[in-house]
Amino acid sequence: MTRTVAVVGGGYGGSLVAQALDLVGDVVLIDPREAFVNAAGSLRALTRPDWAANIFFPYDTLLERGRVIRDRATSVDPAGVALASGGRVEADHLVLATGSGYPFPAKPRQSATTIAGALDDLLEAHKELAGAGRVLILGSGPVGLELAGEIKEVWPDRDVTIVSKAESLLPGFLPEVRAELHRQLDELGITVMLGTALTAPPPTEAGRAGRFTATTDAGDEISADIWFRAFGVRIAGDCLTDGRLTPLTARATVPVTDRLTVRGHDHVYALGDLADLPDPKMASYAQVHAEVVAENLRARLAGEPPQAVHTPTPHRRILLPLGPRRGVGQLPVPGGVAPATAETVFQRKGADLFTARFAERFSRR
């Protein structure tokens, strides 16, 4: 008898698991969106609307045998998933891959569940940005840095300022990587103000043009015509808050074993941002988790004991483009990590922001 595997969330990890199990189980992928969104390309989609369609991949090309239910999960229990439409999916195995939310434009607005709606939001924001001579970005993590680089690629003369409470850029990464990042930001003419914050939020809505002057707690005044928020990850675990499956941690994550099963439920898996792991909340880690989950579920569906184990690595990795031609990175090497050259960042991410990789995943063989 074919067993049902319900995958909740069709992001980087969930779509990978669903496709990997498509021919060995009865796969049901549950996601409210019409298409997978390659969020790695969202910031380039903002600055280059002619390219924006490249980040969307309709779910109807992902699976051959399985089915996709376009709905929102409202509750999960050990036997299945309740849906916002009032329906329910009964399942023998569950995979929780709900990911996280992040302020637009790094990720689509929650209300933009269609490709057309998400593209409209990006085009509207592009028009606002195109007429703004001075840009303020709040947040100096990878999103804020990539956004600054993409803006400078399209509008080299644009005045871009990054303000952040963080004391340093890319803390925990190699000094050589951080030094190269500062060098490239200086070369691009991007102003970075660290260890400070605005005394009050900007008076305009994020992503809306409108001239204003803000003051930092250090007393500096910043004049800008538009601003963007580049901080504020929110774990997307609303369907678990009723506690019918498992109590969430204080960080709103799900406790998991080294085989990525939810503690207390050997048939339920959690991966990516939702899983209570020390791994960074980044797509590349979610995809590593997905491979472990897929391998263990293949074994279970074949009547064999699962063997794959996830061991978090202490070595941080990153590919951080600053537009298509620049960027910094840090990648694993035997015995540790090493800086990645700008050429490596270009070849592995910056050139197309993984478009070709997902075009292959979402084309049925």
C-alpha positions in Angstrom: 0.0 0.0 0.0 1.3 3.4 -1.0 1.7 5.7 2.0 0.8 9.3 2.0 3.5 11.9 2.7 2.1 15.4 3.4 4.7 18.2 3.0 3.6 21.5 4.6 5.4 24.3 2.8 6.8 24.4 -0.7 9.9 26.5 -0.2 13.6 25.5 -0.7 13.4 22.5 1.6 9.8 21.4 1.1 9.8 21.4 -2.7 13.0 19.3 -2.6 11.6 16.7 -0.3 8.3 16.5 -2.3 10.1 16.0 -5.6 12.5 13.4 -4.1 9.6 11.3 -2.8 7.3 11.8 -5.7 7.8 8.4 -7.3 8.0 6.4 -4.1 5.1 7.7 -2.0 1.7 9.4 -2.4 3.0 13.0 -2.0 0.7 15.9 -1.1 2.4 19.3 -1.1 0.5 22.0 0.7 1.2 25.7 0.1 -0.9 28.8 -0.3 1.1 30.2 -3.2 0.7 29.5 -6.9 4.5 29.1 -7.4 7.8 28.5 -5.6 9.6 31.8 -5.1 13.4 31.8 -5.4 13.8 34.5 -2.8 17.5 34.7 -3.5 16.6 36.6 -6.6 14.0 38.9 -5.0 16.2 41.9 -4.7 17.4 41.8 -8.3 13.7 41.4 -9.2 13.1 44.7 -7.4 15.7 46.6 -9.3 15.2 44.9 -12.7 11.5 44.3 -13.4 12.4 42.9 -16.8 14.1 40.0 -15.0 11.6 39.6 -12.1 9.6 36.8 -13.6 12.7 34.5 -13.3 12.2 34.0 -9.6 8.8 32.3 -9.9 8.3 28.6 -10.7 4.7 27.3 -10.8 4.2 24.2 -8.6 2.2 22.4 -11.3 5.6 21.5 -13.0 7.2 20.1 -9.8 5.6 16.7 -9.4 4.7 13.9 -11.8 2.5 11.7 -9.6 2.0 13.8 -6.5 -0.5 16.6 -6.1 -0.3 20.2 -4.9 -3.0 21.6 -2.7 -3.0 25.4 -2.9 -4.2 26.1 0.6 -2.9 27.3 4.0 -2.3 24.8 6.8 -4.1 26.0 10.0 -3.3 23.1 12.3 -1.1 20.0 12.3 -1.6 16.9 14.5 0.0 13.5 14.4 -2.5 12.2 11.8 -2.7 15.0 9.3 -3.2 18.7 8.4 -6.2 20.9 8.7 -6.6 23.5 6.0 -8.0 27.1 5.9 -10.6 26.0 3.3 -12.1 23.6 5.9 -10.5 20.5 4.3 -8.1 18.1 5.8 -5.2 15.9 4.6 -4.7 12.6 6.4 -1.1 11.4 6.2 1.1 8.5 7.2 4.1 10.8 7.3 4.4 14.5 7.7 7.1 17.0 6.7 7.0 20.5 8.2 8.8 22.9 6.0 7.0 26.2 6.6 10.1 28.3 6.5 10.0 31.9 7.7 8.6 35.3 6.7 10.7 38.4 6.0 9.9 42.0 5.1 9.1 42.8 1.5 10.9 43.0 -1.0 13.3 40.2 0.2 10.2 37.9 0.3 6.8 38.5 -1.3 4.1 39.9 0.9 1.9 37.2 2.5 -1.1 38.4 0.6 0.7 38.0 -2.8 -0.1 34.3 -3.4 -0.2 34.6 -7.2 2.7 35.3 -9.6 0.8 38.2 -11.0 0.2 39.7 -7.6 3.8 39.4 -6.5 5.0 40.9 -9.8 2.7 43.8 -9.4 4.1 44.5 -5.9 7.7 44.4 -7.2 6.9 46.7 -10.2 5.2 49.2 -7.9 8.1 49.2 -5.5 10.6 49.5 -8.4 8.8 52.6 -9.6 9.0 54.1 -6.2 12.7 53.3 -5.9 13.5 54.5 -9.5 12.6 58.1 -8.6 14.4 58.2 -5.3 17.9 59.7 -5.3 18.8 58.7 -1.7 18.1 55.3 -0.2 18.2 54.3 3.4 18.5 50.6 4.3 17.9 49.6 7.9 19.8 46.3 8.6 23.3 45.2 7.7 22.8 41.5 7.3 23.1 39.7 4.0 19.7 41.0 2.8 20.6 44.7 3.5 24.0 44.2 1.9 22.7 42.5 -1.2 19.9 45.1 -1.6 22.5 47.9 -1.6 24.6 46.1 -4.2 21.7 45.5 -6.5 20.7 49.2 -6.3 24.2 50.3 -7.1 24.4 48.0 -10.1 21.4 49.6 -11.7 21.8 53.2 -10.4 25.6 53.7 -9.7 25.1 57.3 -8.8 22.4 56.5 -6.2 23.2 57.6 -2.6 22.8 54.4 -0.5 23.2 54.3 3.3 23.0 51.3 5.5 22.3 51.8 9.2 22.4 48.9 11.7 22.6 48.2 15.4 25.2 45.5 14.7 28.7 46.4 15.7 30.3 44.7 12.6 29.4 43.2 9.2 29.1 39.4 8.9 30.1 38.7 12.5 31.5 35.1 12.9 33.0 35.0 9.4 36.7 35.2 8.5 38.4 38.5 8.9 39.6 38.4 5.3 35.9 38.0 4.1 34.8 40.9 6.2 37.7 43.1 5.1 37.0 42.4 1.4 33.3 43.2 2.0 34.2 46.6 3.4 36.5 47.2 0.5 33.9 46.5 -2.1 31.2 48.6 -0.3 33.7 51.5 -0.2 34.4 50.9 -3.9 30.7 51.1 -4.6 30.3 54.2 -2.6 27.9 52.7 -0.1 27.9 54.3 3.3 27.7 51.9 6.3 26.8 53.2 9.8 27.2 50.4 12.4 26.5 50.3 16.1 23.7 52.8 15.9 19.9 53.1 15.3 17.4 55.7 14.4 15.8 57.5 17.3 12.4 57.1 15.6 11.1 55.1 12.7 11.0 56.9 9.3 7.7 58.8 8.8 7.0 57.1 5.5 6.1 53.5 4.7 8.9 51.2 3.8 9.4 51.0 0.1 7.4 54.2 -0.6 9.1 57.3 -1.9 8.9 60.3 0.3 11.6 62.7 1.4 12.5 62.7 5.1 15.3 63.3 7.6 16.1 60.8 10.3 18.4 61.1 13.3 20.5 58.3 14.8 21.1 57.8 18.5 24.6 59.0 17.8 23.2 62.4 16.7 23.8 62.0 13.0 21.2 63.2 10.6 20.3 61.2 7.5 18.2 62.5 4.6 16.6 60.0 2.3 13.9 59.7 -0.3 13.0 56.1 0.4 13.9 53.4 2.9 13.7 49.6 3.2 13.6 47.3 6.2 16.2 44.5 6.0 15.7 42.8 9.3 13.0 40.9 11.1 12.9 37.1 10.3 9.7 35.5 11.6 9.4 31.8 11.9 6.3 30.6 10.0 4.8 28.2 12.6 1.3 29.5 13.1 -0.2 26.2 12.2 1.6 24.7 15.2 0.7 27.2 17.9 -2.3 25.2 19.0 0.1 22.6 20.4 -1.8 19.7 18.9 1.5 18.2 17.5 4.2 19.5 19.8 5.0 22.5 22.0 7.1 25.1 20.2 10.4 26.4 21.7 10.8 30.0 23.0 12.1 30.8 19.5 8.9 29.4 17.9 10.9 26.5 16.4 10.2 22.8 16.6 12.4 20.4 18.6 13.9 17.8 16.4 16.2 14.7 16.7 19.4 14.2 14.8 17.4 12.4 12.1 15.2 15.6 11.9 12.1 13.9 13.3 9.9 16.0 15.6 10.7 14.8 19.1 8.0 12.3 20.2 6.9 11.6 16.6 9.0 9.3 14.5 6.8 9.8 11.5 6.9 13.6 11.5 9.9 15.6 10.2 10.8 19.3 10.5 13.4 21.1 8.5 14.8 24.5 7.6 14.0 27.6 9.6 11.3 25.9 11.5 13.6 23.2 13.0 15.2 24.0 16.3 18.8 23.7 15.1 21.9 26.0 15.5 22.2 26.2 11.7 21.7 29.7 10.2 18.2 30.5 8.8 19.4 30.3 5.2 18.1 28.4 2.1 21.3 26.4 1.7 20.9 24.9 5.1 17.2 24.0 4.5 18.2 22.1 1.4 20.8 20.1 3.3 18.1 19.3 5.9 15.8 18.3 3.0 18.3 15.7 1.7 18.4 14.1 5.2 14.7 14.0 5.5 14.2 12.6 2.0 16.7 9.8 2.6 15.1 8.8 5.9 11.6 8.9 4.4 12.7 6.8 1.4 14.0 4.2 3.9 10.7 4.3 5.9 8.6 3.9 2.7 10.7 0.9 1.7 10.2 -0.7 5.2 13.8 0.0 6.3 15.1 1.8 9.3 16.1 5.4 8.6 19.9 6.0 8.9 20.6 9.5 7.8 21.7 12.0 10.5 22.1 15.7 10.4 25.2 17.1 12.2 25.3 20.9 12.4 28.6 22.2 11.3 30.4 24.9 13.2 31.8 26.3 9.9 29.7 29.1 8.5 29.2 29.4 4.7 27.9 32.2 2.6 27.7 33.5 -1.0 26.9 37.2 -0.8 26.6 38.9 -4.2 26.8 42.7 -4.4 25.1 42.8 -7.8 26.1 40.3 -10.5 29.7 41.3 -10.8 30.8 41.7 -7.2 30.5 39.9 -3.9 32.2 38.0 -1.1 31.9 34.4 0.2 33.1 31.8 2.6 33.0 28.1 1.7 33.9 24.8 3.4 37.4 23.3 2.7 39.1 20.4 4.3 39.6 21.3 7.9 37.6 24.5 7.9 36.5 27.3 5.7 38.2 29.7 3.2 37.3 32.9 1.5 35.6 32.7 -1.9 36.7 35.0 -4.7 34.3 37.4 -6.4 34.6 35.2 -9.5 33.4 32.2 -7.5 30.5 34.1 -6.0 29.6 35.2 -9.6 29.8 31.7 -11.0 27.9 29.9 -8.1 25.3 32.5 -7.3 25.7 36.1 -8.6 25.3 35.5 -12.3 21.7 34.1 -12.2 20.9 33.8 -8.4 20.2 30.1 -8.9 17.7 30.5 -11.6 19.1 27.7 -13.7 19.1 25.3 -10.7 15.4 25.9 -10.0 14.4 25.8 -13.7 15.8 22.3 -13.7 14.0 21.3 -10.5 10.7 22.6 -11.8 10.8 21.0 -15.2 9.2 17.5 -15.3 11.5 14.9 -16.7 
